[in-house]
């Protein structure tokens, strides 16, 4: 995600009608709502007074197929993972595996976390967000490779290595299409 702060200077603006024609011919929204939002944004920029500032946040979506591949990788690990606990109840209630908790734990083990303190003063590691807005393709690829390494070291210990894991993930991807 990129954040850009724009400051309207006191320089006189050029012919905005021609600029608008060019921009709306070259760039446009994907949906009707996007097109309307783009036009509102353009109007807002055009109407800025000298000294006014606007902040623009731009998100270029990640590769959706790679995002699905990441979840296929996690699914392979989750299906093989066993907690190693004999007692699978707490206060008489069953405790079950949870995919989201597994994903967060593996992400932290892979080194993609943020640190903070809880209300008791204990340090807590929280998995970094993998949302499209929070993680670009380059960092997401590093995460994918680190998670694969963690899964091979801690969960998929019977696998021959990365090649076998990649082959299984590809099979899961083909199955889920």
C-alpha positions, -999 to +999 in steps of 0.1 A: +000+000+000+012+035-008+003+066+010+007+099-007+001+133+008-008+159-018-005+196-011-023+222-033+002+249-040-007+284-052+004+277-087-024+283-112-040+251-125-039+244-162-071+238-183-088+212-160-114+202-186-086+190-210-068+173-181-101+156-170-107+144-205-073+129-207-075+113-172-110+098-178-099+085-212-068+069-198-079+058-164-113+048-151-130+029-123-136-009-127-173-008-116-199+019-117-192+026-080-155+029-087-161+052-116-183+074-094-157+074-066-129+083-092-150+113-104-157+125-069-120+122-061-110+142-092-136+169-084-122+171-048-086+175-061-097+201-087-116+221-060-087+222-035-077+256-023-040+266-020-026+251+013-051+223+015-038+188+017-052+154+007-040+119+015-043+092-011-039+055-002-034+032-032-035-005-030-025-027-059-040-061-054-018-091-050-019-121-073-051-138-062-039-172-074-008-170-052-030-160-023-051-192-028-018-212-031-008-199+003-040-211+018-036-245+000-001-247+017-016-239+051-044-265+045-019-292+038-001-283+071-033-280+091-046-314+079-014-331+090-009-312+123-016-329+156-015-310+188+003-338+207-020-332+237-035-362+254-063-343+271-084-326+245-109-311+268-108-280+290-132-276+319-153-305+305-155-289+270-138-304+239-109-284+225-105-287+187-080-276+161-087-241+147-074-232+113-072-194+120-052-200+151-029-224+132-024-199+105-015-172+130+009-195+149+027-206+118+029-170+106+046-160+139+070-190+137+079-179+102+090-145+117+061-123+104+047-108+136+042-077+155+051-074+192+029-057+219+021-060+256-011-074+269-030-059+299-009-080+323+023-067+309+033-099+291+048-095+256+026-110+229+035-119+194+007-113+169+008-125+133+012-098+107-019-091+086-018-108+052-045-085+038-039-072+003-037-037+017-011-046+044+013-069+025+027-065-011+036-093-034+073-093-025+067-096+012+039-121+007+063-143-013+088-141+015+061-151+039+050-181+017+086-194+016+091-189+053+058-207+061+068-236+038+101-239+057+083-238+091+058-264+080+085-288+068+105-283+100+076-286+125+046-303+110+054-321+077+085-337+090+080-369+070+080-350+037+111-354+015+115-317+012+102-286-006+097-303-040+073-329-025+055-301-006+051-280-037+037-310-056+011-317-029+001-280-028-003-280-066-026-310-063-047-293-037-049-262-059-061-283-089-086-300-067-101-267-054-106-251-088 
